[in-house]
Amino acid sequence: MTPDRLAAWREALLEARFRGVLTVKAGDKSVTYRSDAELAAAIAAVEEPVAE
């Protein structure tokens, strides 16, 4: 995934979490997480490569 797409996915994840929803949409992708903890783990997983 390109850095720009990774950053866009991170923003979509954060926006969904702040809104209190578990379905994240970015471009042509959509993912529904089972819990806030799972969503938080996804955010943590993309924050590391974005920070590099």
PyMOL Python script that loads the backbone (N, CA, C, O; Angstrom):
from pymol import cmd

cmd.read_pdbstr("""\
ATOM      1  N   MET A   1       0.855  -1.171   0.000  1.00  0.00           N
ATOM      2  CA  MET A   1       0.000   0.000   0.000  1.00  0.00           C
ATOM      3  C   MET A   1       0.903   1.236   0.000  1.00  0.00           C
ATOM      4  O   MET A   1       1.888   1.293   0.736  1.00  0.00           O
ATOM      5  N   THR A   2       0.566   2.203  -0.814  1.00  0.00           N
ATOM      6  CA  THR A   2       1.371   3.416  -0.893  1.00  0.00           C
ATOM      7  C   THR A   2       1.217   4.234   0.387  1.00  0.00           C
ATOM      8  O   THR A   2       0.219   4.090   1.093  1.00  0.00           O
ATOM      9  N   PRO A   3       2.187   5.086   0.692  1.00  0.00           N
ATOM     10  CA  PRO A   3       2.078   5.923   1.891  1.00  0.00           C
ATOM     11  C   PRO A   3       0.820   6.796   1.898  1.00  0.00           C
ATOM     12  O   PRO A   3       0.211   6.994   2.949  1.00  0.00           O
ATOM     13  N   ASP A   4       0.434   7.313   0.743  1.00  0.00           N
ATOM     14  CA  ASP A   4      -0.771   8.151   0.676  1.00  0.00           C
ATOM     15  C   ASP A   4      -2.031   7.345   0.970  1.00  0.00           C
ATOM     16  O   ASP A   4      -2.913   7.810   1.691  1.00  0.00           O
ATOM     17  N   ARG A   5      -2.117   6.140   0.414  1.00  0.00           N
ATOM     18  CA  ARG A   5      -3.294   5.293   0.670  1.00  0.00           C
ATOM     19  C   ARG A   5      -3.323   4.831   2.123  1.00  0.00           C
ATOM     20  O   ARG A   5      -4.392   4.740   2.728  1.00  0.00           O
ATOM     21  N   LEU A   6      -2.160   4.541   2.677  1.00  0.00           N
ATOM     22  CA  LEU A   6      -2.076   4.133   4.077  1.00  0.00           C
ATOM     23  C   LEU A   6      -2.530   5.271   4.991  1.00  0.00           C
ATOM     24  O   LEU A   6      -3.261   5.043   5.956  1.00  0.00           O
ATOM     25  N   ALA A   7      -2.099   6.486   4.688  1.00  0.00           N
ATOM     26  CA  ALA A   7      -2.517   7.647   5.477  1.00  0.00           C
ATOM     27  C   ALA A   7      -4.019   7.884   5.343  1.00  0.00           C
ATOM     28  O   ALA A   7      -4.676   8.237   6.322  1.00  0.00           O
ATOM     29  N   ALA A   8      -4.566   7.696   4.154  1.00  0.00           N
ATOM     30  CA  ALA A   8      -6.009   7.872   3.949  1.00  0.00           C
ATOM     31  C   ALA A   8      -6.792   6.824   4.729  1.00  0.00           C
ATOM     32  O   ALA A   8      -7.834   7.127   5.311  1.00  0.00           O
ATOM     33  N   TRP A   9      -6.287   5.583   4.743  1.00  0.00           N
ATOM     34  CA  TRP A   9      -6.965   4.526   5.493  1.00  0.00           C
ATOM     35  C   TRP A   9      -6.911   4.835   6.993  1.00  0.00           C
ATOM     36  O   TRP A   9      -7.888   4.626   7.712  1.00  0.00           O
ATOM     37  N   ARG A  10      -5.766   5.332   7.455  1.00  0.00           N
ATOM     38  CA  ARG A  10      -5.631   5.714   8.871  1.00  0.00           C
ATOM     39  C   ARG A  10      -6.645   6.790   9.229  1.00  0.00           C
ATOM     40  O   ARG A  10      -7.300   6.709  10.268  1.00  0.00           O
ATOM     41  N   GLU A  11      -6.776   7.789   8.381  1.00  0.00           N
ATOM     42  CA  GLU A  11      -7.745   8.859   8.638  1.00  0.00           C
ATOM     43  C   GLU A  11      -9.171   8.317   8.670  1.00  0.00           C
ATOM     44  O   GLU A  11      -9.978   8.730   9.503  1.00  0.00           O
ATOM     45  N   ALA A  12      -9.478   7.399   7.769  1.00  0.00           N
ATOM     46  CA  ALA A  12     -10.816   6.801   7.754  1.00  0.00           C
ATOM     47  C   ALA A  12     -11.067   5.994   9.027  1.00  0.00           C
ATOM     48  O   ALA A  12     -12.165   6.034   9.582  1.00  0.00           O
ATOM     49  N   LEU A  13     -10.056   5.265   9.488  1.00  0.00           N
ATOM     50  CA  LEU A  13     -10.176   4.504  10.733  1.00  0.00           C
ATOM     51  C   LEU A  13     -10.428   5.433  11.915  1.00  0.00           C
ATOM     52  O   LEU A  13     -11.315   5.188  12.733  1.00  0.00           O
ATOM     53  N   LEU A  14      -9.643   6.497  11.995  1.00  0.00           N
ATOM     54  CA  LEU A  14      -9.801   7.441  13.104  1.00  0.00           C
ATOM     55  C   LEU A  14     -11.165   8.117  13.070  1.00  0.00           C
ATOM     56  O   LEU A  14     -11.814   8.267  14.106  1.00  0.00           O
ATOM     57  N   GLU A  15     -11.597   8.522  11.891  1.00  0.00           N
ATOM     58  CA  GLU A  15     -12.905   9.170  11.764  1.00  0.00           C
ATOM     59  C   GLU A  15     -14.022   8.231  12.214  1.00  0.00           C
ATOM     60  O   GLU A  15     -14.937   8.646  12.925  1.00  0.00           O
ATOM     61  N   ALA A  16     -13.946   6.985  11.805  1.00  0.00           N
ATOM     62  CA  ALA A  16     -14.969   6.013  12.209  1.00  0.00           C
ATOM     63  C   ALA A  16     -14.972   5.842  13.722  1.00  0.00           C
ATOM     64  O   ALA A  16     -16.034   5.801  14.344  1.00  0.00           O
ATOM     65  N   ARG A  17     -13.806   5.743  14.303  1.00  0.00           N
ATOM     66  CA  ARG A  17     -13.740   5.555  15.761  1.00  0.00           C
ATOM     67  C   ARG A  17     -14.293   6.768  16.493  1.00  0.00           C
ATOM     68  O   ARG A  17     -15.031   6.617  17.466  1.00  0.00           O
ATOM     69  N   PHE A  18     -13.951   7.957  16.045  1.00  0.00           N
ATOM     70  CA  PHE A  18     -14.457   9.174  16.689  1.00  0.00           C
ATOM     71  C   PHE A  18     -15.968   9.292  16.544  1.00  0.00           C
ATOM     72  O   PHE A  18     -16.635   9.840  17.421  1.00  0.00           O
ATOM     73  N   ARG A  19     -16.509   8.782  15.442  1.00  0.00           N
ATOM     74  CA  ARG A  19     -17.959   8.826  15.219  1.00  0.00           C
ATOM     75  C   ARG A  19     -18.679   7.696  15.940  1.00  0.00           C
ATOM     76  O   ARG A  19     -19.904   7.716  16.055  1.00  0.00           O
ATOM     77  N   GLY A  20     -17.936   6.718  16.423  1.00  0.00           N
ATOM     78  CA  GLY A  20     -18.538   5.607  17.149  1.00  0.00           C
ATOM     79  C   GLY A  20     -19.125   4.530  16.260  1.00  0.00           C
ATOM     80  O   GLY A  20     -20.023   3.798  16.676  1.00  0.00           O
ATOM     81  N   VAL A  21     -18.622   4.429  15.038  1.00  0.00           N
ATOM     82  CA  VAL A  21     -19.106   3.395  14.124  1.00  0.00           C
ATOM     83  C   VAL A  21     -17.998   2.369  13.886  1.00  0.00           C
ATOM     84  O   VAL A  21     -16.817   2.663  14.070  1.00  0.00           O
ATOM     85  N   LEU A  22     -18.389   1.182  13.481  1.00  0.00           N
ATOM     86  CA  LEU A  22     -17.421   0.108  13.283  1.00  0.00           C
ATOM     87  C   LEU A  22     -17.168  -0.213  11.816  1.00  0.00           C
ATOM     88  O   LEU A  22     -16.321  -1.051  11.506  1.00  0.00           O
ATOM     89  N   THR A  23     -17.889   0.439  10.911  1.00  0.00           N
ATOM     90  CA  THR A  23     -17.669   0.233   9.483  1.00  0.00           C
ATOM     91  C   THR A  23     -16.838   1.389   8.941  1.00  0.00           C
ATOM     92  O   THR A  23     -17.181   2.559   9.110  1.00  0.00           O
ATOM     93  N   VAL A  24     -15.751   1.035   8.294  1.00  0.00           N
ATOM     94  CA  VAL A  24     -14.819   2.023   7.760  1.00  0.00           C
ATOM     95  C   VAL A  24     -14.830   1.917   6.246  1.00  0.00           C
ATOM     96  O   VAL A  24     -14.703   0.827   5.689  1.00  0.00           O
ATOM     97  N   LYS A  25     -14.982   3.065   5.581  1.00  0.00           N
ATOM     98  CA  LYS A  25     -14.965   3.108   4.121  1.00  0.00           C
ATOM     99  C   LYS A  25     -13.894   4.094   3.679  1.00  0.00           C
ATOM    100  O   LYS A  25     -13.812   5.213   4.187  1.00  0.00           O
ATOM    101  N   ALA A  26     -13.082   3.665   2.733  1.00  0.00           N
ATOM    102  CA  ALA A  26     -12.065   4.536   2.148  1.00  0.00           C
ATOM    103  C   ALA A  26     -11.896   4.105   0.701  1.00  0.00           C
ATOM    104  O   ALA A  26     -11.462   2.989   0.420  1.00  0.00           O
ATOM    105  N   GLY A  27     -12.239   4.988  -0.199  1.00  0.00           N
ATOM    106  CA  GLY A  27     -12.169   4.642  -1.617  1.00  0.00           C
ATOM    107  C   GLY A  27     -13.134   3.517  -1.927  1.00  0.00           C
ATOM    108  O   GLY A  27     -14.324   3.608  -1.627  1.00  0.00           O
ATOM    109  N   ASP A  28     -12.621   2.456  -2.526  1.00  0.00           N
ATOM    110  CA  ASP A  28     -13.477   1.322  -2.889  1.00  0.00           C
ATOM    111  C   ASP A  28     -13.451   0.209  -1.842  1.00  0.00           C
ATOM    112  O   ASP A  28     -13.991  -0.873  -2.072  1.00  0.00           O
ATOM    113  N   LYS A  29     -12.826   0.471  -0.692  1.00  0.00           N
ATOM    114  CA  LYS A  29     -12.730  -0.538   0.365  1.00  0.00           C
ATOM    115  C   LYS A  29     -13.673  -0.224   1.510  1.00  0.00           C
ATOM    116  O   LYS A  29     -13.900   0.938   1.848  1.00  0.00           O
ATOM    117  N   SER A  30     -14.216  -1.272   2.098  1.00  0.00           N
ATOM    118  CA  SER A  30     -15.100  -1.148   3.253  1.00  0.00           C
ATOM    119  C   SER A  30     -14.841  -2.332   4.175  1.00  0.00           C
ATOM    120  O   SER A  30     -14.810  -3.481   3.734  1.00  0.00           O
ATOM    121  N   VAL A  31     -14.655  -2.039   5.461  1.00  0.00           N
ATOM    122  CA  VAL A  31     -14.410  -3.084   6.451  1.00  0.00           C
ATOM    123  C   VAL A  31     -15.284  -2.804   7.660  1.00  0.00           C
ATOM    124  O   VAL A  31     -15.380  -1.663   8.112  1.00  0.00           O
ATOM    125  N   THR A  32     -15.923  -3.850   8.185  1.00  0.00           N
ATOM    126  CA  THR A  32     -16.690  -3.718   9.419  1.00  0.00           C
ATOM    127  C   THR A  32     -15.956  -4.480  10.515  1.00  0.00           C
ATOM    128  O   THR A  32     -15.741  -5.687  10.410  1.00  0.00           O
ATOM    129  N   TYR A  33     -15.577  -3.766  11.560  1.00  0.00           N
ATOM    130  CA  TYR A  33     -14.889  -4.361  12.696  1.00  0.00           C
ATOM    131  C   TYR A  33     -15.910  -4.850  13.707  1.00  0.00           C
ATOM    132  O   TYR A  33     -17.018  -4.319  13.776  1.00  0.00           O
ATOM    133  N   ARG A  34     -15.550  -5.855  14.491  1.00  0.00           N
ATOM    134  CA  ARG A  34     -16.478  -6.459  15.445  1.00  0.00           C
ATOM    135  C   ARG A  34     -16.577  -5.686  16.751  1.00  0.00           C
ATOM    136  O   ARG A  34     -17.567  -5.809  17.471  1.00  0.00           O
ATOM    137  N   SER A  35     -15.563  -4.895  17.062  1.00  0.00           N
ATOM    138  CA  SER A  35     -15.562  -4.169  18.332  1.00  0.00           C
ATOM    139  C   SER A  35     -14.671  -2.944  18.225  1.00  0.00           C
ATOM    140  O   SER A  35     -13.897  -2.798  17.279  1.00  0.00           O
ATOM    141  N   ASP A  36     -14.795  -2.062  19.218  1.00  0.00           N
ATOM    142  CA  ASP A  36     -13.923  -0.893  19.268  1.00  0.00           C
ATOM    143  C   ASP A  36     -12.475  -1.326  19.475  1.00  0.00           C
ATOM    144  O   ASP A  36     -11.557  -0.702  18.944  1.00  0.00           O
ATOM    145  N   ALA A  37     -12.270  -2.382  20.239  1.00  0.00           N
ATOM    146  CA  ALA A  37     -10.914  -2.880  20.470  1.00  0.00           C
ATOM    147  C   ALA A  37     -10.269  -3.351  19.165  1.00  0.00           C
ATOM    148  O   ALA A  37      -9.082  -3.120  18.933  1.00  0.00           O
ATOM    149  N   GLU A  38     -11.048  -4.001  18.329  1.00  0.00           N
ATOM    150  CA  GLU A  38     -10.535  -4.453  17.037  1.00  0.00           C
ATOM    151  C   GLU A  38     -10.214  -3.250  16.142  1.00  0.00           C
ATOM    152  O   GLU A  38      -9.208  -3.252  15.432  1.00  0.00           O
ATOM    153  N   LEU A  39     -11.058  -2.245  16.179  1.00  0.00           N
ATOM    154  CA  LEU A  39     -10.812  -1.018  15.415  1.00  0.00           C
ATOM    155  C   LEU A  39      -9.552  -0.325  15.932  1.00  0.00           C
ATOM    156  O   LEU A  39      -8.737   0.150  15.141  1.00  0.00           O
ATOM    157  N   ALA A  40      -9.389  -0.265  17.252  1.00  0.00           N
ATOM    158  CA  ALA A  40      -8.195   0.343  17.845  1.00  0.00           C
ATOM    159  C   ALA A  40      -6.933  -0.404  17.421  1.00  0.00           C
ATOM    160  O   ALA A  40      -5.903   0.217  17.162  1.00  0.00           O
ATOM    161  N   ALA A  41      -7.006  -1.720  17.350  1.00  0.00           N
ATOM    162  CA  ALA A  41      -5.860  -2.514  16.909  1.00  0.00           C
ATOM    163  C   ALA A  41      -5.517  -2.218  15.452  1.00  0.00           C
ATOM    164  O   ALA A  41      -4.342  -2.171  15.088  1.00  0.00           O
ATOM    165  N   ALA A  42      -6.527  -2.021  14.626  1.00  0.00           N
ATOM    166  CA  ALA A  42      -6.291  -1.677  13.218  1.00  0.00           C
ATOM    167  C   ALA A  42      -5.616  -0.317  13.108  1.00  0.00           C
ATOM    168  O   ALA A  42      -4.715  -0.127  12.290  1.00  0.00           O
ATOM    169  N   ILE A  43      -6.054   0.624  13.932  1.00  0.00           N
ATOM    170  CA  ILE A  43      -5.437   1.955  13.936  1.00  0.00           C
ATOM    171  C   ILE A  43      -3.971   1.842  14.336  1.00  0.00           C
ATOM    172  O   ILE A  43      -3.102   2.427  13.690  1.00  0.00           O
ATOM    173  N   ALA A  44      -3.696   1.096  15.392  1.00  0.00           N
ATOM    174  CA  ALA A  44      -2.315   0.911  15.848  1.00  0.00           C
ATOM    175  C   ALA A  44      -1.458   0.260  14.766  1.00  0.00           C
ATOM    176  O   ALA A  44      -0.286   0.602  14.606  1.00  0.00           O
ATOM    177  N   ALA A  45      -2.040  -0.668  14.035  1.00  0.00           N
ATOM    178  CA  ALA A  45      -1.296  -1.371  12.988  1.00  0.00           C
ATOM    179  C   ALA A  45      -0.900  -0.455  11.841  1.00  0.00           C
ATOM    180  O   ALA A  45       0.157  -0.646  11.240  1.00  0.00           O
ATOM    181  N   VAL A  46      -1.727   0.537  11.526  1.00  0.00           N
ATOM    182  CA  VAL A  46      -1.373   1.434  10.420  1.00  0.00           C
ATOM    183  C   VAL A  46      -0.594   2.648  10.891  1.00  0.00           C
ATOM    184  O   VAL A  46       0.064   3.299  10.079  1.00  0.00           O
ATOM    185  N   GLU A  47      -0.644   2.976  12.174  1.00  0.00           N
ATOM    186  CA  GLU A  47       0.085   4.148  12.653  1.00  0.00           C
ATOM    187  C   GLU A  47       1.590   3.950  12.586  1.00  0.00           C
ATOM    188  O   GLU A  47       2.322   4.902  12.317  1.00  0.00           O
ATOM    189  N   GLU A  48       2.060   2.754  12.819  1.00  0.00           N
ATOM    190  CA  GLU A  48       3.495   2.498  12.799  1.00  0.00           C
ATOM    191  C   GLU A  48       4.112   2.775  11.430  1.00  0.00           C
ATOM    192  O   GLU A  48       5.088   3.521  11.357  1.00  0.00           O
ATOM    193  N   PRO A  49       3.585   2.205  10.335  1.00  0.00           N
ATOM    194  CA  PRO A  49       4.163   2.512   9.019  1.00  0.00           C
ATOM    195  C   PRO A  49       3.972   3.976   8.605  1.00  0.00           C
ATOM    196  O   PRO A  49       4.823   4.526   7.907  1.00  0.00           O
ATOM    197  N   VAL A  50       2.880   4.611   9.020  1.00  0.00           N
ATOM    198  CA  VAL A  50       2.647   6.012   8.662  1.00  0.00           C
ATOM    199  C   VAL A  50       3.687   6.893   9.333  1.00  0.00           C
ATOM    200  O   VAL A  50       4.130   7.880   8.747  1.00  0.00           O
ATOM    201  N   ALA A  51       4.085   6.551  10.557  1.00  0.00           N
ATOM    202  CA  ALA A  51       5.047   7.349  11.311  1.00  0.00           C
ATOM    203  C   ALA A  51       6.455   7.263  10.730  1.00  0.00           C
ATOM    204  O   ALA A  51       7.269   8.161  10.947  1.00  0.00           O
ATOM    205  N   GLU A  52       6.745   6.204  10.003  1.00  0.00           N
ATOM    206  CA  GLU A  52       8.096   6.015   9.455  1.00  0.00           C
ATOM    207  C   GLU A  52       8.408   6.934   8.355  1.00  0.00           C
ATOM    208  O   GLU A  52       9.507   6.886   7.803  1.00  0.00           O
TER     209      GLU A  52
END
""", "prot")
cmd.dss("prot")
cmd.show_as("cartoon", "prot")
cmd.util.cbc("prot")
cmd.orient("prot")
